Amino acid sequence: MATREQISKTILDIIRTIAPEADLANIDPADRFRNQFDFDSVDFMNLAAALQTTLQVNIPEEDYPHLATLKGCIAYLTSKVNT
């Protein structure tokens, strides 16, 4: 059972590897990653793939919009990981 804090840390750790220049201390949980970082579609796909591998969950492509923000990612992944 993963907590919201553990999932948040995992997400931020993955973002740190994809966008090392990202200012994660000032992240806005409700704003899209592409607005806050220099995230393109390849970066987003890398994020989705890394989340699936790290958290051992299947994320169907139609659910990718849930991953656009930190807040959305945490909510979506909490429900997936803890079922």
PyMOL Python script that loads the backbone (N, CA, C, O; Angstrom):
from pymol import cmd

cmd.read_pdbstr("""\
ATOM      1  N   MET A   1       0.847  -1.187   0.000  1.00  0.00           N
ATOM      2  CA  MET A   1       0.000   0.000   0.000  1.00  0.00           C
ATOM      3  C   MET A   1       0.889   1.245   0.000  1.00  0.00           C
ATOM      4  O   MET A   1       1.665   1.462   0.931  1.00  0.00           O
ATOM      5  N   ALA A   2       0.772   2.043  -1.029  1.00  0.00           N
ATOM      6  CA  ALA A   2       1.579   3.258  -1.147  1.00  0.00           C
ATOM      7  C   ALA A   2       0.770   4.465  -0.680  1.00  0.00           C
ATOM      8  O   ALA A   2      -0.413   4.596  -0.995  1.00  0.00           O
ATOM      9  N   THR A   3       1.418   5.330   0.064  1.00  0.00           N
ATOM     10  CA  THR A   3       0.750   6.551   0.512  1.00  0.00           C
ATOM     11  C   THR A   3       0.833   7.623  -0.576  1.00  0.00           C
ATOM     12  O   THR A   3       1.626   7.523  -1.513  1.00  0.00           O
ATOM     13  N   ARG A   4       0.010   8.630  -0.427  1.00  0.00           N
ATOM     14  CA  ARG A   4       0.040   9.752  -1.373  1.00  0.00           C
ATOM     15  C   ARG A   4       1.430  10.398  -1.374  1.00  0.00           C
ATOM     16  O   ARG A   4       1.920  10.823  -2.421  1.00  0.00           O
ATOM     17  N   GLU A   5       2.059  10.470  -0.205  1.00  0.00           N
ATOM     18  CA  GLU A   5       3.382  11.077  -0.095  1.00  0.00           C
ATOM     19  C   GLU A   5       4.420  10.248  -0.845  1.00  0.00           C
ATOM     20  O   GLU A   5       5.281  10.802  -1.528  1.00  0.00           O
ATOM     21  N   GLN A   6       4.345   8.925  -0.722  1.00  0.00           N
ATOM     22  CA  GLN A   6       5.287   8.054  -1.431  1.00  0.00           C
ATOM     23  C   GLN A   6       5.092   8.167  -2.947  1.00  0.00           C
ATOM     24  O   GLN A   6       6.061   8.210  -3.706  1.00  0.00           O
ATOM     25  N   ILE A   7       3.845   8.215  -3.369  1.00  0.00           N
ATOM     26  CA  ILE A   7       3.559   8.350  -4.798  1.00  0.00           C
ATOM     27  C   ILE A   7       4.046   9.704  -5.304  1.00  0.00           C
ATOM     28  O   ILE A   7       4.631   9.791  -6.383  1.00  0.00           O
ATOM     29  N   SER A   8       3.809  10.745  -4.540  1.00  0.00           N
ATOM     30  CA  SER A   8       4.275  12.090  -4.920  1.00  0.00           C
ATOM     31  C   SER A   8       5.795  12.107  -5.057  1.00  0.00           C
ATOM     32  O   SER A   8       6.324  12.657  -6.023  1.00  0.00           O
ATOM     33  N   LYS A   9       6.500  11.508  -4.098  1.00  0.00           N
ATOM     34  CA  LYS A   9       7.961  11.461  -4.156  1.00  0.00           C
ATOM     35  C   LYS A   9       8.423  10.700  -5.402  1.00  0.00           C
ATOM     36  O   LYS A   9       9.366  11.121  -6.072  1.00  0.00           O
ATOM     37  N   THR A  10       7.763   9.589  -5.711  1.00  0.00           N
ATOM     38  CA  THR A  10       8.114   8.811  -6.898  1.00  0.00           C
ATOM     39  C   THR A  10       7.936   9.651  -8.159  1.00  0.00           C
ATOM     40  O   THR A  10       8.812   9.664  -9.023  1.00  0.00           O
ATOM     41  N   ILE A  11       6.827  10.341  -8.267  1.00  0.00           N
ATOM     42  CA  ILE A  11       6.556  11.192  -9.434  1.00  0.00           C
ATOM     43  C   ILE A  11       7.640  12.257  -9.564  1.00  0.00           C
ATOM     44  O   ILE A  11       8.195  12.455 -10.644  1.00  0.00           O
ATOM     45  N   LEU A  12       7.940  12.938  -8.465  1.00  0.00           N
ATOM     46  CA  LEU A  12       8.938  14.011  -8.503  1.00  0.00           C
ATOM     47  C   LEU A  12      10.332  13.469  -8.821  1.00  0.00           C
ATOM     48  O   LEU A  12      11.103  14.123  -9.523  1.00  0.00           O
ATOM     49  N   ASP A  13      10.660  12.283  -8.311  1.00  0.00           N
ATOM     50  CA  ASP A  13      11.953  11.666  -8.630  1.00  0.00           C
ATOM     51  C   ASP A  13      12.056  11.373 -10.126  1.00  0.00           C
ATOM     52  O   ASP A  13      13.106  11.578 -10.734  1.00  0.00           O
ATOM     53  N   ILE A  14      10.976  10.899 -10.706  1.00  0.00           N
ATOM     54  CA  ILE A  14      10.971  10.606 -12.142  1.00  0.00           C
ATOM     55  C   ILE A  14      11.083  11.899 -12.946  1.00  0.00           C
ATOM     56  O   ILE A  14      11.839  11.960 -13.915  1.00  0.00           O
ATOM     57  N   ILE A  15      10.345  12.921 -12.557  1.00  0.00           N
ATOM     58  CA  ILE A  15      10.432  14.215 -13.256  1.00  0.00           C
ATOM     59  C   ILE A  15      11.851  14.749 -13.174  1.00  0.00           C
ATOM     60  O   ILE A  15      12.363  15.307 -14.145  1.00  0.00           O
ATOM     61  N   ARG A  16      12.493  14.583 -12.021  1.00  0.00           N
ATOM     62  CA  ARG A  16      13.874  15.065 -11.832  1.00  0.00           C
ATOM     63  C   ARG A  16      14.825  14.402 -12.835  1.00  0.00           C
ATOM     64  O   ARG A  16      15.760  15.044 -13.314  1.00  0.00           O
ATOM     65  N   THR A  17      14.594  13.130 -13.156  1.00  0.00           N
ATOM     66  CA  THR A  17      15.464  12.456 -14.120  1.00  0.00           C
ATOM     67  C   THR A  17      15.151  12.885 -15.552  1.00  0.00           C
ATOM     68  O   THR A  17      16.049  12.948 -16.391  1.00  0.00           O
ATOM     69  N   ILE A  18      13.878  13.179 -15.833  1.00  0.00           N
ATOM     70  CA  ILE A  18      13.480  13.580 -17.192  1.00  0.00           C
ATOM     71  C   ILE A  18      13.830  15.041 -17.457  1.00  0.00           C
ATOM     72  O   ILE A  18      14.290  15.393 -18.543  1.00  0.00           O
ATOM     73  N   ALA A  19      13.607  15.881 -16.459  1.00  0.00           N
ATOM     74  CA  ALA A  19      13.857  17.323 -16.603  1.00  0.00           C
ATOM     75  C   ALA A  19      14.689  17.798 -15.420  1.00  0.00           C
ATOM     76  O   ALA A  19      14.156  18.405 -14.491  1.00  0.00           O
ATOM     77  N   PRO A  20      16.005  17.525 -15.449  1.00  0.00           N
ATOM     78  CA  PRO A  20      16.848  17.864 -14.297  1.00  0.00           C
ATOM     79  C   PRO A  20      16.886  19.360 -13.968  1.00  0.00           C
ATOM     80  O   PRO A  20      17.211  19.748 -12.846  1.00  0.00           O
ATOM     81  N   GLU A  21      16.553  20.186 -14.946  1.00  0.00           N
ATOM     82  CA  GLU A  21      16.566  21.636 -14.701  1.00  0.00           C
ATOM     83  C   GLU A  21      15.280  22.130 -14.041  1.00  0.00           C
ATOM     84  O   GLU A  21      15.187  23.305 -13.686  1.00  0.00           O
ATOM     85  N   ALA A  22      14.296  21.262 -13.872  1.00  0.00           N
ATOM     86  CA  ALA A  22      12.990  21.650 -13.321  1.00  0.00           C
ATOM     87  C   ALA A  22      13.126  22.107 -11.873  1.00  0.00           C
ATOM     88  O   ALA A  22      13.862  21.512 -11.085  1.00  0.00           O
ATOM     89  N   ASP A  23      12.410  23.166 -11.538  1.00  0.00           N
ATOM     90  CA  ASP A  23      12.384  23.691 -10.177  1.00  0.00           C
ATOM     91  C   ASP A  23      11.242  23.003  -9.429  1.00  0.00           C
ATOM     92  O   ASP A  23      10.120  23.507  -9.389  1.00  0.00           O
ATOM     93  N   LEU A  24      11.538  21.862  -8.846  1.00  0.00           N
ATOM     94  CA  LEU A  24      10.493  21.072  -8.196  1.00  0.00           C
ATOM     95  C   LEU A  24      10.077  21.641  -6.845  1.00  0.00           C
ATOM     96  O   LEU A  24       9.023  21.279  -6.322  1.00  0.00           O
ATOM     97  N   ALA A  25      10.883  22.520  -6.279  1.00  0.00           N
ATOM     98  CA  ALA A  25      10.529  23.130  -5.001  1.00  0.00           C
ATOM     99  C   ALA A  25       9.327  24.061  -5.148  1.00  0.00           C
ATOM    100  O   ALA A  25       8.582  24.283  -4.194  1.00  0.00           O
ATOM    101  N   ASN A  26       9.150  24.597  -6.340  1.00  0.00           N
ATOM    102  CA  ASN A  26       8.063  25.558  -6.572  1.00  0.00           C
ATOM    103  C   ASN A  26       6.996  25.023  -7.515  1.00  0.00           C
ATOM    104  O   ASN A  26       6.312  25.798  -8.185  1.00  0.00           O
ATOM    105  N   ILE A  27       6.850  23.710  -7.570  1.00  0.00           N
ATOM    106  CA  ILE A  27       5.877  23.120  -8.472  1.00  0.00           C
ATOM    107  C   ILE A  27       4.454  23.477  -8.029  1.00  0.00           C
ATOM    108  O   ILE A  27       4.139  23.475  -6.839  1.00  0.00           O
ATOM    109  N   ASP A  28       3.617  23.780  -8.998  1.00  0.00           N
ATOM    110  CA  ASP A  28       2.203  24.038  -8.740  1.00  0.00           C
ATOM    111  C   ASP A  28       1.465  22.734  -9.021  1.00  0.00           C
ATOM    112  O   ASP A  28       1.399  22.309 -10.175  1.00  0.00           O
ATOM    113  N   PRO A  29       0.908  22.088  -7.997  1.00  0.00           N
ATOM    114  CA  PRO A  29       0.286  20.777  -8.191  1.00  0.00           C
ATOM    115  C   PRO A  29      -0.880  20.779  -9.174  1.00  0.00           C
ATOM    116  O   PRO A  29      -1.218  19.733  -9.728  1.00  0.00           O
ATOM    117  N   ALA A  30      -1.496  21.931  -9.396  1.00  0.00           N
ATOM    118  CA  ALA A  30      -2.661  21.992 -10.274  1.00  0.00           C
ATOM    119  C   ALA A  30      -2.326  22.414 -11.704  1.00  0.00           C
ATOM    120  O   ALA A  30      -3.180  22.344 -12.589  1.00  0.00           O
ATOM    121  N   ASP A  31      -1.096  22.848 -11.932  1.00  0.00           N
ATOM    122  CA  ASP A  31      -0.705  23.308 -13.271  1.00  0.00           C
ATOM    123  C   ASP A  31      -0.080  22.154 -14.056  1.00  0.00           C
ATOM    124  O   ASP A  31       0.603  21.299 -13.492  1.00  0.00           O
ATOM    125  N   ARG A  32      -0.327  22.147 -15.358  1.00  0.00           N
ATOM    126  CA  ARG A  32       0.193  21.084 -16.213  1.00  0.00           C
ATOM    127  C   ARG A  32       1.724  21.085 -16.226  1.00  0.00           C
ATOM    128  O   ARG A  32       2.364  22.136 -16.210  1.00  0.00           O
ATOM    129  N   PHE A  33       2.288  19.875 -16.255  1.00  0.00           N
ATOM    130  CA  PHE A  33       3.750  19.752 -16.289  1.00  0.00           C
ATOM    131  C   PHE A  33       4.326  20.513 -17.481  1.00  0.00           C
ATOM    132  O   PHE A  33       5.358  21.170 -17.346  1.00  0.00           O
ATOM    133  N   ARG A  34       3.683  20.437 -18.637  1.00  0.00           N
ATOM    134  CA  ARG A  34       4.221  21.094 -19.830  1.00  0.00           C
ATOM    135  C   ARG A  34       4.260  22.609 -19.678  1.00  0.00           C
ATOM    136  O   ARG A  34       5.050  23.271 -20.352  1.00  0.00           O
ATOM    137  N   ASN A  35       3.421  23.175 -18.805  1.00  0.00           N
ATOM    138  CA  ASN A  35       3.446  24.619 -18.552  1.00  0.00           C
ATOM    139  C   ASN A  35       4.563  25.007 -17.586  1.00  0.00           C
ATOM    140  O   ASN A  35       5.060  26.132 -17.624  1.00  0.00           O
ATOM    141  N   GLN A  36       4.954  24.078 -16.728  1.00  0.00           N
ATOM    142  CA  GLN A  36       5.938  24.386 -15.690  1.00  0.00           C
ATOM    143  C   GLN A  36       7.365  24.021 -16.070  1.00  0.00           C
ATOM    144  O   GLN A  36       8.322  24.658 -15.629  1.00  0.00           O
ATOM    145  N   PHE A  37       7.493  22.989 -16.895  1.00  0.00           N
ATOM    146  CA  PHE A  37       8.807  22.520 -17.306  1.00  0.00           C
ATOM    147  C   PHE A  37       8.858  22.527 -18.820  1.00  0.00           C
ATOM    148  O   PHE A  37       7.847  22.744 -19.488  1.00  0.00           O
ATOM    149  N   ASP A  38      10.024  22.293 -19.343  1.00  0.00           N
ATOM    150  CA  ASP A  38      10.166  22.200 -20.793  1.00  0.00           C
ATOM    151  C   ASP A  38       9.822  20.766 -21.209  1.00  0.00           C
ATOM    152  O   ASP A  38      10.654  20.053 -21.771  1.00  0.00           O
ATOM    153  N   PHE A  39       8.583  20.361 -20.923  1.00  0.00           N
ATOM    154  CA  PHE A  39       8.098  19.003 -21.175  1.00  0.00           C
ATOM    155  C   PHE A  39       7.478  18.932 -22.562  1.00  0.00           C
ATOM    156  O   PHE A  39       6.555  19.684 -22.874  1.00  0.00           O
ATOM    157  N   ASP A  40       7.984  18.030 -23.393  1.00  0.00           N
ATOM    158  CA  ASP A  40       7.342  17.808 -24.688  1.00  0.00           C
ATOM    159  C   ASP A  40       6.649  16.440 -24.648  1.00  0.00           C
ATOM    160  O   ASP A  40       6.610  15.791 -23.603  1.00  0.00           O
ATOM    161  N   SER A  41       6.112  16.014 -25.772  1.00  0.00           N
ATOM    162  CA  SER A  41       5.361  14.760 -25.787  1.00  0.00           C
ATOM    163  C   SER A  41       6.251  13.557 -25.471  1.00  0.00           C
ATOM    164  O   SER A  41       5.792  12.599 -24.849  1.00  0.00           O
ATOM    165  N   VAL A  42       7.500  13.595 -25.887  1.00  0.00           N
ATOM    166  CA  VAL A  42       8.424  12.493 -25.576  1.00  0.00           C
ATOM    167  C   VAL A  42       8.683  12.447 -24.072  1.00  0.00           C
ATOM    168  O   VAL A  42       8.705  11.368 -23.480  1.00  0.00           O
ATOM    169  N   ASP A  43       8.877  13.600 -23.457  1.00  0.00           N
ATOM    170  CA  ASP A  43       9.079  13.650 -22.007  1.00  0.00           C
ATOM    171  C   ASP A  43       7.866  13.078 -21.277  1.00  0.00           C
ATOM    172  O   ASP A  43       8.003  12.334 -20.306  1.00  0.00           O
ATOM    173  N   PHE A  44       6.683  13.439 -21.759  1.00  0.00           N
ATOM    174  CA  PHE A  44       5.463  12.955 -21.123  1.00  0.00           C
ATOM    175  C   PHE A  44       5.344  11.434 -21.263  1.00  0.00           C
ATOM    176  O   PHE A  44       4.954  10.750 -20.317  1.00  0.00           O
ATOM    177  N   MET A  45       5.678  10.912 -22.437  1.00  0.00           N
ATOM    178  CA  MET A  45       5.634   9.460 -22.640  1.00  0.00           C
ATOM    179  C   MET A  45       6.662   8.763 -21.735  1.00  0.00           C
ATOM    180  O   MET A  45       6.396   7.687 -21.199  1.00  0.00           O
ATOM    181  N   ASN A  46       7.825   9.382 -21.573  1.00  0.00           N
ATOM    182  CA  ASN A  46       8.840   8.832 -20.668  1.00  0.00           C
ATOM    183  C   ASN A  46       8.330   8.821 -19.225  1.00  0.00           C
ATOM    184  O   ASN A  46       8.587   7.878 -18.476  1.00  0.00           O
ATOM    185  N   LEU A  47       7.607   9.877 -18.842  1.00  0.00           N
ATOM    186  CA  LEU A  47       7.017   9.938 -17.507  1.00  0.00           C
ATOM    187  C   LEU A  47       6.018   8.799 -17.327  1.00  0.00           C
ATOM    188  O   LEU A  47       6.079   8.075 -16.334  1.00  0.00           O
ATOM    189  N   ALA A  48       5.104   8.636 -18.273  1.00  0.00           N
ATOM    190  CA  ALA A  48       4.088   7.584 -18.177  1.00  0.00           C
ATOM    191  C   ALA A  48       4.744   6.201 -18.110  1.00  0.00           C
ATOM    192  O   ALA A  48       4.345   5.367 -17.297  1.00  0.00           O
ATOM    193  N   ALA A  49       5.733   5.957 -18.947  1.00  0.00           N
ATOM    194  CA  ALA A  49       6.409   4.661 -18.965  1.00  0.00           C
ATOM    195  C   ALA A  49       7.138   4.407 -17.643  1.00  0.00           C
ATOM    196  O   ALA A  49       7.080   3.303 -17.099  1.00  0.00           O
ATOM    197  N   ALA A  50       7.816   5.419 -17.135  1.00  0.00           N
ATOM    198  CA  ALA A  50       8.551   5.264 -15.875  1.00  0.00           C
ATOM    199  C   ALA A  50       7.599   5.032 -14.703  1.00  0.00           C
ATOM    200  O   ALA A  50       7.904   4.250 -13.803  1.00  0.00           O
ATOM    201  N   LEU A  51       6.459   5.700 -14.710  1.00  0.00           N
ATOM    202  CA  LEU A  51       5.478   5.490 -13.644  1.00  0.00           C
ATOM    203  C   LEU A  51       4.958   4.058 -13.675  1.00  0.00           C
ATOM    204  O   LEU A  51       4.814   3.420 -12.632  1.00  0.00           O
ATOM    205  N   GLN A  52       4.680   3.561 -14.866  1.00  0.00           N
ATOM    206  CA  GLN A  52       4.193   2.187 -14.990  1.00  0.00           C
ATOM    207  C   GLN A  52       5.217   1.190 -14.474  1.00  0.00           C
ATOM    208  O   GLN A  52       4.874   0.267 -13.736  1.00  0.00           O
ATOM    209  N   THR A  53       6.473   1.373 -14.860  1.00  0.00           N
ATOM    210  CA  THR A  53       7.535   0.459 -14.454  1.00  0.00           C
ATOM    211  C   THR A  53       7.806   0.553 -12.950  1.00  0.00           C
ATOM    212  O   THR A  53       7.879  -0.464 -12.260  1.00  0.00           O
ATOM    213  N   THR A  54       7.952   1.758 -12.464  1.00  0.00           N
ATOM    214  CA  THR A  54       8.313   1.969 -11.063  1.00  0.00           C
ATOM    215  C   THR A  54       7.212   1.525 -10.109  1.00  0.00           C
ATOM    216  O   THR A  54       7.476   0.881  -9.094  1.00  0.00           O
ATOM    217  N   LEU A  55       5.967   1.877 -10.450  1.00  0.00           N
ATOM    218  CA  LEU A  55       4.849   1.567  -9.555  1.00  0.00           C
ATOM    219  C   LEU A  55       4.157   0.247  -9.905  1.00  0.00           C
ATOM    220  O   LEU A  55       3.239  -0.186  -9.208  1.00  0.00           O
ATOM    221  N   GLN A  56       4.605  -0.384 -10.990  1.00  0.00           N
ATOM    222  CA  GLN A  56       4.053  -1.659 -11.433  1.00  0.00           C
ATOM    223  C   GLN A  56       2.541  -1.594 -11.623  1.00  0.00           C
ATOM    224  O   GLN A  56       1.788  -2.415 -11.098  1.00  0.00           O
ATOM    225  N   VAL A  57       2.123  -0.586 -12.393  1.00  0.00           N
ATOM    226  CA  VAL A  57       0.714  -0.417 -12.748  1.00  0.00           C
ATOM    227  C   VAL A  57       0.606  -0.282 -14.255  1.00  0.00           C
ATOM    228  O   VAL A  57       1.555   0.119 -14.929  1.00  0.00           O
ATOM    229  N   ASN A  58      -0.556  -0.621 -14.766  1.00  0.00           N
ATOM    230  CA  ASN A  58      -0.841  -0.420 -16.180  1.00  0.00           C
ATOM    231  C   ASN A  58      -1.627   0.880 -16.320  1.00  0.00           C
ATOM    232  O   ASN A  58      -2.661   1.069 -15.679  1.00  0.00           O
ATOM    233  N   ILE A  59      -1.123   1.766 -17.164  1.00  0.00           N
ATOM    234  CA  ILE A  59      -1.811   3.032 -17.406  1.00  0.00           C
ATOM    235  C   ILE A  59      -2.213   3.056 -18.878  1.00  0.00           C
ATOM    236  O   ILE A  59      -1.373   3.291 -19.746  1.00  0.00           O
ATOM    237  N   PRO A  60      -3.495   2.814 -19.162  1.00  0.00           N
ATOM    238  CA  PRO A  60      -3.934   2.856 -20.556  1.00  0.00           C
ATOM    239  C   PRO A  60      -3.773   4.258 -21.140  1.00  0.00           C
ATOM    240  O   PRO A  60      -3.890   5.253 -20.424  1.00  0.00           O
ATOM    241  N   GLU A  61      -3.510   4.328 -22.421  1.00  0.00           N
ATOM    242  CA  GLU A  61      -3.273   5.615 -23.069  1.00  0.00           C
ATOM    243  C   GLU A  61      -4.437   6.583 -22.879  1.00  0.00           C
ATOM    244  O   GLU A  61      -4.224   7.792 -22.782  1.00  0.00           O
ATOM    245  N   GLU A  62      -5.658   6.069 -22.826  1.00  0.00           N
ATOM    246  CA  GLU A  62      -6.807   6.967 -22.648  1.00  0.00           C
ATOM    247  C   GLU A  62      -6.830   7.617 -21.260  1.00  0.00           C
ATOM    248  O   GLU A  62      -7.573   8.573 -21.038  1.00  0.00           O
ATOM    249  N   ASP A  63      -6.023   7.105 -20.326  1.00  0.00           N
ATOM    250  CA  ASP A  63      -5.934   7.699 -18.997  1.00  0.00           C
ATOM    251  C   ASP A  63      -4.795   8.715 -18.866  1.00  0.00           C
ATOM    252  O   ASP A  63      -4.652   9.349 -17.820  1.00  0.00           O
ATOM    253  N   TYR A  64      -4.001   8.871 -19.897  1.00  0.00           N
ATOM    254  CA  TYR A  64      -2.867   9.802 -19.834  1.00  0.00           C
ATOM    255  C   TYR A  64      -3.253  11.224 -19.425  1.00  0.00           C
ATOM    256  O   TYR A  64      -2.468  11.872 -18.731  1.00  0.00           O
ATOM    257  N   PRO A  65      -4.421  11.745 -19.817  1.00  0.00           N
ATOM    258  CA  PRO A  65      -4.763  13.103 -19.363  1.00  0.00           C
ATOM    259  C   PRO A  65      -4.768  13.255 -17.841  1.00  0.00           C
ATOM    260  O   PRO A  65      -4.561  14.357 -17.333  1.00  0.00           O
ATOM    261  N   HIS A  66      -5.002  12.166 -17.109  1.00  0.00           N
ATOM    262  CA  HIS A  66      -4.968  12.222 -15.644  1.00  0.00           C
ATOM    263  C   HIS A  66      -3.561  12.513 -15.126  1.00  0.00           C
ATOM    264  O   HIS A  66      -3.394  12.943 -13.984  1.00  0.00           O
ATOM    265  N   LEU A  67      -2.559  12.281 -15.956  1.00  0.00           N
ATOM    266  CA  LEU A  67      -1.163  12.428 -15.540  1.00  0.00           C
ATOM    267  C   LEU A  67      -0.582  13.801 -15.864  1.00  0.00           C
ATOM    268  O   LEU A  67       0.614  14.021 -15.679  1.00  0.00           O
ATOM    269  N   ALA A  68      -1.398  14.715 -16.338  1.00  0.00           N
ATOM    270  CA  ALA A  68      -0.903  16.006 -16.822  1.00  0.00           C
ATOM    271  C   ALA A  68      -0.430  16.938 -15.712  1.00  0.00           C
ATOM    272  O   ALA A  68       0.400  17.815 -15.949  1.00  0.00           O
ATOM    273  N   THR A  69      -0.958  16.752 -14.493  1.00  0.00           N
ATOM    274  CA  THR A  69      -0.575  17.596 -13.359  1.00  0.00           C
ATOM    275  C   THR A  69      -0.124  16.710 -12.204  1.00  0.00           C
ATOM    276  O   THR A  69      -0.428  15.518 -12.173  1.00  0.00           O
ATOM    277  N   LEU A  70       0.592  17.289 -11.269  1.00  0.00           N
ATOM    278  CA  LEU A  70       1.005  16.528 -10.090  1.00  0.00           C
ATOM    279  C   LEU A  70      -0.217  16.076  -9.304  1.00  0.00           C
ATOM    280  O   LEU A  70      -0.288  14.926  -8.870  1.00  0.00           O
ATOM    281  N   LYS A  71      -1.172  16.966  -9.119  1.00  0.00           N
ATOM    282  CA  LYS A  71      -2.390  16.640  -8.379  1.00  0.00           C
ATOM    283  C   LYS A  71      -3.142  15.488  -9.050  1.00  0.00           C
ATOM    284  O   LYS A  71      -3.573  14.549  -8.381  1.00  0.00           O
ATOM    285  N   GLY A  72      -3.296  15.563 -10.363  1.00  0.00           N
ATOM    286  CA  GLY A  72      -3.983  14.511 -11.104  1.00  0.00           C
ATOM    287  C   GLY A  72      -3.233  13.194 -11.051  1.00  0.00           C
ATOM    288  O   GLY A  72      -3.834  12.133 -10.883  1.00  0.00           O
ATOM    289  N   CYS A  73      -1.922  13.267 -11.195  1.00  0.00           N
ATOM    290  CA  CYS A  73      -1.075  12.068 -11.126  1.00  0.00           C
ATOM    291  C   CYS A  73      -1.250  11.363  -9.788  1.00  0.00           C
ATOM    292  O   CYS A  73      -1.464  10.151  -9.739  1.00  0.00           O
ATOM    293  N   ILE A  74      -1.158  12.114  -8.724  1.00  0.00           N
ATOM    294  CA  ILE A  74      -1.247  11.526  -7.386  1.00  0.00           C
ATOM    295  C   ILE A  74      -2.614  10.870  -7.183  1.00  0.00           C
ATOM    296  O   ILE A  74      -2.695   9.738  -6.705  1.00  0.00           O
ATOM    297  N   ALA A  75      -3.681  11.573  -7.543  1.00  0.00           N
ATOM    298  CA  ALA A  75      -5.021  11.025  -7.366  1.00  0.00           C
ATOM    299  C   ALA A  75      -5.207   9.751  -8.198  1.00  0.00           C
ATOM    300  O   ALA A  75      -5.706   8.742  -7.700  1.00  0.00           O
ATOM    301  N   TYR A  76      -4.805   9.812  -9.454  1.00  0.00           N
ATOM    302  CA  TYR A  76      -4.977   8.662 -10.348  1.00  0.00           C
ATOM    303  C   TYR A  76      -4.145   7.470  -9.874  1.00  0.00           C
ATOM    304  O   TYR A  76      -4.650   6.352  -9.774  1.00  0.00           O
ATOM    305  N   LEU A  77      -2.883   7.717  -9.587  1.00  0.00           N
ATOM    306  CA  LEU A  77      -1.985   6.619  -9.219  1.00  0.00           C
ATOM    307  C   LEU A  77      -2.307   6.040  -7.847  1.00  0.00           C
ATOM    308  O   LEU A  77      -2.113   4.844  -7.627  1.00  0.00           O
ATOM    309  N   THR A  78      -2.790   6.852  -6.932  1.00  0.00           N
ATOM    310  CA  THR A  78      -3.191   6.340  -5.616  1.00  0.00           C
ATOM    311  C   THR A  78      -4.295   5.305  -5.782  1.00  0.00           C
ATOM    312  O   THR A  78      -4.284   4.263  -5.127  1.00  0.00           O
ATOM    313  N   SER A  79      -5.243   5.599  -6.658  1.00  0.00           N
ATOM    314  CA  SER A  79      -6.337   4.643  -6.872  1.00  0.00           C
ATOM    315  C   SER A  79      -5.847   3.384  -7.596  1.00  0.00           C
ATOM    316  O   SER A  79      -6.349   2.291  -7.331  1.00  0.00           O
ATOM    317  N   LYS A  80      -4.873   3.522  -8.506  1.00  0.00           N
ATOM    318  CA  LYS A  80      -4.363   2.368  -9.246  1.00  0.00           C
ATOM    319  C   LYS A  80      -3.462   1.477  -8.386  1.00  0.00           C
ATOM    320  O   LYS A  80      -3.566   0.251  -8.431  1.00  0.00           O
ATOM    321  N   VAL A  81      -2.599   2.089  -7.624  1.00  0.00           N
ATOM    322  CA  VAL A  81      -1.608   1.348  -6.840  1.00  0.00           C
ATOM    323  C   VAL A  81      -2.259   0.608  -5.674  1.00  0.00           C
ATOM    324  O   VAL A  81      -1.840  -0.492  -5.315  1.00  0.00           O
ATOM    325  N   ASN A  82      -3.271   1.213  -5.098  1.00  0.00           N
ATOM    326  CA  ASN A  82      -3.869   0.666  -3.878  1.00  0.00           C
ATOM    327  C   ASN A  82      -5.139  -0.150  -4.143  1.00  0.00           C
ATOM    328  O   ASN A  82      -6.018  -0.216  -3.284  1.00  0.00           O
ATOM    329  N   THR A  83      -5.240  -0.764  -5.307  1.00  0.00           N
ATOM    330  CA  THR A  83      -6.421  -1.617  -5.569  1.00  0.00           C
ATOM    331  C   THR A  83      -6.015  -3.065  -5.614  1.00  0.00           C
ATOM    332  O   THR A  83      -6.860  -3.936  -5.821  1.00  0.00           O
TER     333      THR A  83
END
""", "prot")
cmd.dss("prot")
cmd.show_as("cartoon", "prot")
cmd.util.cbc("prot")
cmd.orient("prot")
